């Protein structure tokens, strides 16, 4: 299925594995949403509000998603370090950064697929079950709306048909996600 898009067999296997992990995350997320009322019977009395249970579950997914996003975004500072002429790097350091960049590029798409699943579960729970019209939720919706074309243009990047939109959207997404996190 992905052989026409992803030529590297190692990366393709990692993307398949990440897709399976993402489907498991979706399944567990939707199971948690569907059984949110039965989950409260095992929770102590001071934590009986099912919205708090679901909200804390969603926030855990957001924290993991944020870590995945920064792991996937680690590629850009490494590119910057290699391409900038103002910083004088030794040959050994350039070789080390090149090797590190090779590994980061290999895991970029699988980590991004897992991050998409985590952020989608977080977004569904927070929008449909704990919506507040405030800056945090609005920047979260903006971040998610930027994440959708970011993923599409990311896969178009394999065929070089994205016209650098993936690059620009990644910075906009990280900025809006930071705004969402720290507002």
Backbone as CSV, one residue per row, in Angstrom:
resi,resn,N_x,N_y,N_z,CA_x,CA_y,CA_z,C_x,C_y,C_z
1,UNK,0.822,-1.190,0.000,0.000,0.000,0.000,0.871,1.261,0.000
2,UNK,1.849,1.317,0.874,2.702,2.499,0.958,3.998,2.357,0.170
3,UNK,4.152,1.259,-0.570,5.420,1.037,-1.269,5.668,2.086,-2.345
4,UNK,4.614,2.630,-2.954,4.799,3.680,-3.951,5.204,5.000,-3.306
5,UNK,4.804,5.190,-2.068,5.074,6.462,-1.391,6.385,6.428,-0.624
6,UNK,6.572,5.409,0.203,7.754,5.340,1.070,8.694,4.283,0.505
7,UNK,9.800,4.722,-0.051,10.740,3.807,-0.701,11.608,3.049,0.302
8,UNK,11.934,3.673,1.424,12.786,3.058,2.432,11.991,1.979,3.174
9,UNK,12.435,0.731,3.083,11.666,-0.374,3.673,11.653,-0.310,5.198
10,UNK,12.748,0.142,5.813,12.767,0.269,7.278,11.749,1.300,7.741
11,UNK,11.729,2.424,7.055,10.781,3.472,7.423,9.345,3.018,7.178
12,UNK,9.123,2.281,6.088,7.783,1.788,5.781,7.293,0.836,6.866
13,UNK,8.178,-0.050,7.352,7.795,-0.963,8.436,7.482,-0.190,9.710
14,UNK,8.266,0.838,9.987,7.998,1.659,11.170,6.678,2.417,11.043
15,UNK,6.342,2.851,9.832,5.060,3.541,9.619,3.906,2.565,9.812
16,UNK,4.052,1.331,9.323,3.015,0.320,9.564,2.842,0.058,11.058
17,UNK,3.951,-0.087,11.777,3.889,-0.298,13.221,3.238,0.894,13.918
18,UNK,3.600,2.106,13.510,3.007,3.306,14.105,1.516,3.391,13.802
19,UNK,1.100,2.931,12.633,-0.326,2.930,12.293,-1.086,1.961,13.184
20,UNK,-0.511,0.803,13.458,-1.144,-0.154,14.372,-1.238,0.447,15.773
21,UNK,-0.163,1.081,16.230,-0.185,1.730,17.549,-1.230,2.838,17.577
22,UNK,-1.337,3.608,16.490,-2.335,4.677,16.420,-3.752,4.112,16.472
23,UNK,-3.986,2.996,15.792,-5.314,2.374,15.838,-5.638,1.875,17.242
24,UNK,-4.645,1.349,17.950,-4.851,0.929,19.342,-5.179,2.142,20.213
25,UNK,-4.474,3.248,20.003,-4.752,4.473,20.761,-6.163,4.959,20.483
26,UNK,-6.577,4.943,19.206,-7.951,5.325,18.869,-8.955,4.404,19.549
27,UNK,-8.696,3.099,19.482,-9.610,2.137,20.097,-9.737,2.338,21.595
28,UNK,-8.607,2.503,22.276,-8.652,2.735,23.725,-9.313,4.067,24.061
29,UNK,-9.060,5.072,23.244,-9.682,6.375,23.479,-11.186,6.320,23.333
30,UNK,-11.667,5.688,22.270,-13.109,5.598,22.070,-13.757,4.654,23.075
31,UNK,-13.023,3.613,23.504,-13.546,2.744,24.557,-13.693,3.530,25.857
32,UNK,-12.714,4.351,26.174,-12.781,5.168,27.386,-13.941,6.148,27.319
33,UNK,-14.169,6.740,26.153,-15.302,7.661,26.000,-16.615,6.911,26.169
34,UNK,-16.722,5.748,25.558,-17.973,4.988,25.625,-18.254,4.458,27.024
35,UNK,-17.231,4.149,27.797,-17.409,3.572,29.129,-17.060,4.548,30.245
36,UNK,-17.179,5.833,29.986,-16.786,6.819,30.993,-17.638,6.746,32.243
37,UNK,-18.908,6.344,32.128,-19.776,6.272,33.305,-19.481,5.032,34.149
38,UNK,-19.112,3.934,33.517,-18.796,2.734,34.289,-17.405,2.806,34.916
39,UNK,-16.561,3.670,34.405,-15.218,3.809,34.965,-15.232,4.485,36.326
40,UNK,-16.268,5.287,36.596,-16.284,6.037,37.854,-16.558,5.162,39.065
41,UNK,-17.019,3.932,38.869,-17.278,3.060,40.016,-15.981,2.597,40.681
42,UNK,-14.878,2.630,39.953,-13.599,2.199,40.521,-12.756,3.366,41.023
43,UNK,-13.329,4.556,40.997,-12.594,5.761,41.381,-13.034,6.191,42.774
44,UNK,-12.124,6.697,43.603,-12.520,7.172,44.937,-13.579,8.275,44.867
45,UNK,-14.271,8.483,45.986,-15.401,9.411,46.020,-15.024,10.852,45.688
46,UNK,-13.844,11.297,46.050,-13.479,12.689,45.801,-13.212,12.965,44.319
47,UNK,-13.248,11.936,43.495,-12.963,12.095,42.076,-14.113,11.530,41.239
48,UNK,-15.349,11.684,41.727,-16.487,11.018,41.104,-17.032,11.719,39.865
49,UNK,-16.677,12.949,39.614,-17.203,13.639,38.445,-16.627,12.992,37.184
50,UNK,-17.467,12.381,36.328,-16.935,11.676,35.158,-16.241,12.608,34.168
51,UNK,-16.621,13.883,34.173,-15.942,14.820,33.288,-14.483,14.987,33.694
52,UNK,-14.209,15.022,34.997,-12.825,15.133,35.453,-12.013,13.907,35.056
53,UNK,-12.637,12.735,35.142,-11.961,11.501,34.737,-11.588,11.559,33.260
54,UNK,-12.550,11.944,32.449,-12.322,12.013,31.015,-11.333,13.126,30.668
55,UNK,-11.442,14.243,31.367,-10.538,15.364,31.114,-9.106,15.005,31.477
56,UNK,-8.913,14.333,32.597,-7.546,13.947,32.965,-6.986,12.924,31.979
57,UNK,-7.841,12.027,31.483,-7.411,11.074,30.458,-6.974,11.829,29.199
58,UNK,-7.777,12.826,28.809,-7.451,13.601,27.608,-6.170,14.402,27.795
59,UNK,-5.975,14.945,28.984,-4.757,15.729,29.221,-3.512,14.841,29.228
60,UNK,-3.654,13.608,29.680,-2.526,12.672,29.594,-2.159,12.404,28.140
61,UNK,-3.179,12.241,27.306,-2.923,12.022,25.880,-2.281,13.253,25.253
62,UNK,-2.695,14.443,25.699,-2.108,15.671,25.158,-0.640,15.789,25.541
63,UNK,-0.301,15.408,26.760,1.102,15.484,27.189,1.976,14.541,26.371
64,UNK,1.484,13.328,26.142,2.240,12.384,25.311,2.333,12.885,23.870
65,UNK,1.234,13.444,23.362,1.236,13.992,22.007,2.214,15.140,21.855
66,UNK,2.298,15.984,22.883,3.236,17.111,22.857,4.679,16.610,22.795
67,UNK,4.988,15.573,23.565,6.337,14.995,23.509,6.643,14.439,22.119
68,UNK,5.659,13.772,21.528,5.852,13.221,20.180,6.054,14.333,19.151
69,UNK,5.297,15.421,19.286,5.439,16.531,18.342,6.841,17.123,18.420
70,UNK,7.343,17.318,19.629,8.687,17.881,19.746,9.751,16.896,19.277
71,UNK,9.513,15.609,19.444,10.457,14.614,18.917,10.463,14.650,17.389
72,UNK,9.283,14.815,16.786,9.211,14.896,15.328,9.782,16.222,14.823
73,UNK,9.612,17.272,15.599,10.088,18.600,15.200,11.601,18.748,15.376
74,UNK,12.240,17.806,16.049,13.681,17.889,16.318,14.511,17.904,15.046
75,UNK,13.903,17.545,13.938,14.607,17.508,12.673,15.038,18.907,12.218
76,UNK,14.207,19.900,12.455,14.474,21.234,11.924,15.668,21.931,12.577
77,UNK,15.837,21.880,13.907,17.061,22.487,14.464,18.340,21.790,13.994
78,UNK,18.257,20.484,13.762,19.442,19.771,13.268,19.793,20.214,11.845
79,UNK,18.766,20.365,10.989,19.000,20.906,9.648,19.605,22.302,9.727
80,UNK,19.060,23.116,10.628,19.549,24.482,10.778,21.024,24.495,11.182
81,UNK,21.390,23.628,12.116,22.790,23.577,12.555,23.730,23.175,11.419
82,UNK,23.280,22.257,10.576,24.142,21.814,9.478,24.254,22.852,8.365
83,UNK,23.190,23.574,8.099,23.175,24.483,6.952,23.664,25.894,7.250
84,UNK,23.667,26.285,8.495,24.070,27.652,8.805,25.584,27.810,8.642
85,UNK,25.973,28.927,8.113,27.397,29.211,7.893,27.986,30.035,9.033
86,UNK,27.121,30.605,9.869,27.600,31.493,10.931,28.190,30.732,12.109
87,UNK,27.776,29.480,12.270,28.294,28.667,13.367,29.361,27.737,12.798
88,UNK,30.556,27.838,13.329,31.651,26.976,12.878,31.620,25.670,13.668
89,UNK,31.291,24.600,12.969,31.246,23.287,13.598,32.444,22.466,13.137
90,UNK,32.969,21.675,14.028,34.067,20.791,13.652,33.528,19.658,12.777
91,UNK,34.418,18.992,12.078,33.994,17.895,11.204,33.359,16.763,11.999
92,UNK,33.906,16.489,13.180,33.357,15.420,14.013,31.936,15.754,14.462
93,UNK,31.726,17.012,14.826,30.393,17.428,15.263,29.401,17.394,14.106
94,UNK,29.852,17.792,12.909,28.976,17.726,11.735,28.616,16.281,11.400
95,UNK,29.579,15.373,11.520,29.294,13.959,11.268,28.300,13.418,12.289
96,UNK,28.486,13.809,13.546,27.566,13.366,14.598,26.155,13.909,14.362
97,UNK,26.048,15.183,14.000,24.729,15.776,13.730,24.099,15.121,12.510
98,UNK,24.897,14.807,11.491,24.374,14.120,10.298,23.841,12.737,10.645
99,UNK,24.575,12.012,11.485,24.125,10.688,11.917,22.843,10.798,12.741
100,UNK,22.807,11.760,13.640,21.616,11.987,14.453,20.428,12.373,13.577
101,UNK,20.674,13.201,12.574,19.616,13.621,11.654,19.074,12.441,10.856
102,UNK,19.951,11.520,10.494,19.510,10.321,9.765,18.514,9.521,10.602
103,UNK,18.796,9.359,11.902,17.891,8.618,12.780,16.609,9.392,13.048
104,UNK,16.728,10.687,13.205,15.531,11.503,13.450,14.616,11.466,12.225
105,UNK,15.206,11.511,11.017,14.400,11.433,9.796,13.708,10.078,9.668
106,UNK,14.377,9.014,10.108,13.785,7.680,10.036,12.552,7.570,10.929
107,UNK,12.602,8.190,12.106,11.501,8.082,13.062,10.520,9.252,13.000
108,UNK,10.732,10.203,12.106,9.883,11.394,12.037,8.422,11.049,11.733
109,UNK,8.189,10.285,10.692,6.813,9.968,10.292,6.130,9.019,11.283
110,UNK,6.771,7.937,11.748,6.085,7.089,12.733,5.712,7.834,14.015
111,UNK,6.605,8.681,14.497,6.283,9.460,15.698,5.145,10.425,15.408
112,UNK,5.128,10.991,14.214,4.060,11.924,13.849,2.706,11.228,13.754
113,UNK,2.685,10.005,13.252,1.423,9.251,13.171,0.886,8.973,14.575
114,UNK,1.762,8.592,15.488,1.342,8.343,16.874,0.887,9.641,17.529
115,UNK,1.604,10.729,17.266,1.204,12.035,17.817,-0.163,12.443,17.294
116,UNK,-0.432,12.179,16.020,-1.736,12.516,15.454,-2.849,11.762,16.176
117,UNK,-2.630,10.488,16.460,-3.652,9.704,17.166,-3.877,10.241,18.571
118,UNK,-2.803,10.526,19.291,-2.933,11.043,20.659,-3.640,12.397,20.678
119,UNK,-3.264,13.273,19.761,-3.857,14.610,19.722,-5.308,14.542,19.268
120,UNK,-5.645,13.612,18.380,-7.034,13.470,17.946,-7.920,13.002,19.089
121,UNK,-7.468,12.020,19.863,-8.249,11.567,21.022,-8.417,12.713,22.012
122,UNK,-7.353,13.447,22.269,-7.423,14.600,23.169,-8.422,15.631,22.643
123,UNK,-8.365,15.924,21.359,-9.243,16.943,20.775,-10.703,16.536,20.833
124,UNK,-10.996,15.282,20.533,-12.387,14.815,20.560,-12.953,14.913,21.966
125,UNK,-12.192,14.475,22.946,-12.686,14.520,24.329,-12.875,15.960,24.785
126,UNK,-11.905,16.807,24.523,-11.987,18.174,25.032,-13.048,18.999,24.308
127,UNK,-13.254,18.777,23.020,-14.255,19.561,22.286,-15.663,19.070,22.592
128,UNK,-15.876,17.773,22.605,-17.235,17.259,22.746,-17.665,17.016,24.183
129,UNK,-16.725,16.876,25.113,-17.110,16.540,26.480,-16.660,17.560,27.527
130,UNK,-15.812,18.501,27.171,-15.348,19.477,28.157,-15.050,20.814,27.478
131,UNK,-15.985,21.310,26.680,-15.764,22.539,25.924,-16.013,23.769,26.789
132,UNK,-15.071,24.694,26.754,-15.217,26.019,27.348,-14.788,27.012,26.275
133,UNK,-15.587,28.049,26.078,-15.212,29.041,25.078,-14.209,30.001,25.705
134,UNK,-12.965,29.633,25.637,-11.890,30.466,26.159,-10.682,30.339,25.232
135,UNK,-9.626,31.044,25.562,-8.448,31.083,24.692,-7.785,29.715,24.565
136,UNK,-7.816,28.933,25.629,-7.158,27.623,25.593,-7.845,26.709,24.582
137,UNK,-9.159,26.619,24.656,-9.875,25.729,23.742,-9.835,26.237,22.304
138,UNK,-9.915,27.544,22.123,-9.882,28.086,20.763,-8.514,27.894,20.111
139,UNK,-7.441,28.077,20.874,-6.117,27.818,20.301,-5.896,26.323,20.080
140,UNK,-6.549,25.493,20.881,-6.477,24.052,20.656,-7.149,23.651,19.357
141,UNK,-8.312,24.234,19.083,-9.002,23.951,17.821,-8.167,24.461,16.647
142,UNK,-7.587,25.651,16.801,-6.718,26.185,15.751,-5.527,25.255,15.506
143,UNK,-4.932,24.759,16.573,-3.798,23.838,16.435,-4.214,22.569,15.708
144,UNK,-5.384,22.042,16.060,-5.834,20.810,15.404,-6.152,21.060,13.932
145,UNK,-6.721,22.222,13.637,-7.007,22.547,12.239,-5.721,22.726,11.429
146,UNK,-4.646,23.120,12.070,-3.350,23.181,11.386,-2.711,21.798,11.267
147,UNK,-3.019,20.908,12.209,-2.437,19.566,12.194,-2.964,18.731,11.027
148,UNK,-4.224,18.912,10.671,-4.805,18.102,9.596,-4.090,18.310,8.256
149,UNK,-3.966,19.558,7.751,-3.219,19.701,6.490,-1.727,19.419,6.641
150,UNK,-1.194,19.578,7.848,0.217,19.262,8.079,0.481,17.788,7.781
151,UNK,-0.415,16.911,8.227,-0.266,15.485,7.940,-0.422,15.162,6.468
152,UNK,-1.388,15.809,5.825,-1.602,15.575,4.391,-0.378,16.021,3.595
153,UNK,0.101,17.227,3.882,1.278,17.718,3.163,2.533,16.936,3.533
154,UNK,2.544,16.347,4.721,3.670,15.504,5.100,3.768,14.275,4.215
155,UNK,2.628,13.664,3.910,2.678,12.511,3.007,2.919,12.943,1.565
156,UNK,2.448,14.122,1.193,2.766,14.624,-0.146,4.255,14.950,-0.277
157,UNK,4.912,15.136,0.846,6.343,15.434,0.858,7.149,14.277,0.263
158,UNK,6.657,13.048,0.421,7.357,11.897,-0.153,7.445,11.996,-1.672
159,UNK,6.434,12.563,-2.299,6.423,12.715,-3.753,6.909,14.096,-4.192
160,UNK,7.349,14.903,-3.245,7.817,16.270,-3.505,6.722,17.132,-4.136
161,UNK,5.486,16.943,-3.705,4.355,17.690,-4.248,3.758,18.659,-3.236
162,UNK,4.458,18.936,-2.170,3.871,19.770,-1.119,4.233,21.241,-1.243
163,UNK,5.151,21.589,-2.132,5.586,22.982,-2.350,6.018,23.656,-1.051
164,UNK,6.677,22.924,-0.180,7.183,23.395,1.122,6.085,23.765,2.109
165,UNK,4.837,23.408,1.855,3.761,23.700,2.804,3.955,22.937,4.109
166,UNK,4.493,21.738,4.026,4.718,20.955,5.245,5.700,21.680,6.165
167,UNK,6.711,22.249,5.578,7.719,22.988,6.348,7.090,24.195,7.047
168,UNK,6.340,25.004,6.314,5.754,26.217,6.895,4.653,25.885,7.902
169,UNK,3.827,24.900,7.583,2.753,24.515,8.504,3.299,23.926,9.796
170,UNK,4.461,23.281,9.724,5.019,22.709,10.955,5.382,23.803,11.949
171,UNK,5.953,24.894,11.471,6.268,26.000,12.376,4.995,26.652,12.908
172,UNK,3.998,26.830,12.044,2.730,27.416,12.496,2.054,26.508,13.515
173,UNK,2.103,25.188,13.284,1.487,24.251,14.222,2.199,24.261,15.568
174,UNK,3.512,24.223,15.563,4.253,24.224,16.833,4.014,25.527,17.585
175,UNK,3.975,26.645,16.874,3.696,27.926,17.528,2.300,27.935,18.138
176,UNK,1.295,27.476,17.381,-0.075,27.473,17.920,-0.219,26.455,19.049
177,UNK,0.521,25.345,18.976,0.465,24.370,20.061,1.102,24.929,21.333
178,UNK,2.200,25.653,21.184,2.811,26.294,22.348,1.881,27.348,22.938
179,UNK,1.202,28.083,22.071,0.223,29.064,22.542,-0.897,28.357,23.302
180,UNK,-1.369,27.248,22.762,-2.431,26.469,23.406,-1.965,25.922,24.754
181,UNK,-0.730,25.512,24.829,-0.211,24.921,26.061,-0.006,25.955,27.156
182,UNK,0.515,27.103,26.799,0.933,28.059,27.822,0.005,29.256,27.985
183,UNK,-1.158,29.262,27.334,-2.112,30.375,27.521,-2.862,30.175,28.809
